[in-house]
Amino acid sequence: MLIINEDLIIKIEKALDTVRPYLLVDKGDVKIIEVTPDGTLRLELLGSCGNCPMSTMTMKTGIEEAVKNAVPEILHVVAINGIEVDVDIDTLI
C-alpha cells in the first residue's frame, strides 16, 4: 500500500513540471486530482488538452512516462477526462 504524503505529491509535481511547458505551448495543463493507496494517479487535463484528439498520446508518451520514471511508486496514470493510459502504445499507431 502506497503512503501518500507531501513528499510524494512534490515528486509527482516535479515530474509533471518536466512536461508542463509542452502542454502550456498548446494552451493546456495538467492537475493532480488524487493519488490512491494502490498507486493510481488521477489527473485532470486542462485547457485544450482536455479535448485534444492527441491527448491519449500525450498521456502515454509524455505524462505517464515522466511520472513513472520519476516516481516508480505510481503504477497507473488515469485522466479523469476519460483518458486511461494503461494501453499498448503500438495499438495507437
WOVEN-V602545 format. One record per residue. D_CENTER is the distance of its C-alpha to the mean C-alpha in whole Angstrom. Layout:
# WOVEN-V602545
d_center->D_CENTER
d_center->D_CENTER
This chain:
# WOVEN-V602545
d_center->20
d_center->17
d_center->19
d_center->17
d_center->18
d_center->18
d_center->17
d_center->14
d_center->13
d_center->14
d_center->13
d_center->9
d_center->10
d_center->12
d_center->9
d_center->7
d_center->11
d_center->11
d_center->9
d_center->10
d_center->14
d_center->13
d_center->12
d_center->14
d_center->17
d_center->16
d_center->16
d_center->13
d_center->10
d_center->7
d_center->8
d_center->8
d_center->10
d_center->11
d_center->11
d_center->14
d_center->16
d_center->16
d_center->12
d_center->10
d_center->7
d_center->7
d_center->6
d_center->8
d_center->8
d_center->12
d_center->15
d_center->15
d_center->12
d_center->12
d_center->15
d_center->15
d_center->16
d_center->14
d_center->11
d_center->10
d_center->11
d_center->9
d_center->6
d_center->8
d_center->10
d_center->8
d_center->4
d_center->5
d_center->8
d_center->8
d_center->7
d_center->9
d_center->12
d_center->12
d_center->11
d_center->13
d_center->14
d_center->10
d_center->11
d_center->9
d_center->5
d_center->7
d_center->7
d_center->10
d_center->11
d_center->12
d_center->10
d_center->10
d_center->9
d_center->11
d_center->14
d_center->16
d_center->15
d_center->19
d_center->19
d_center->17
d_center->20
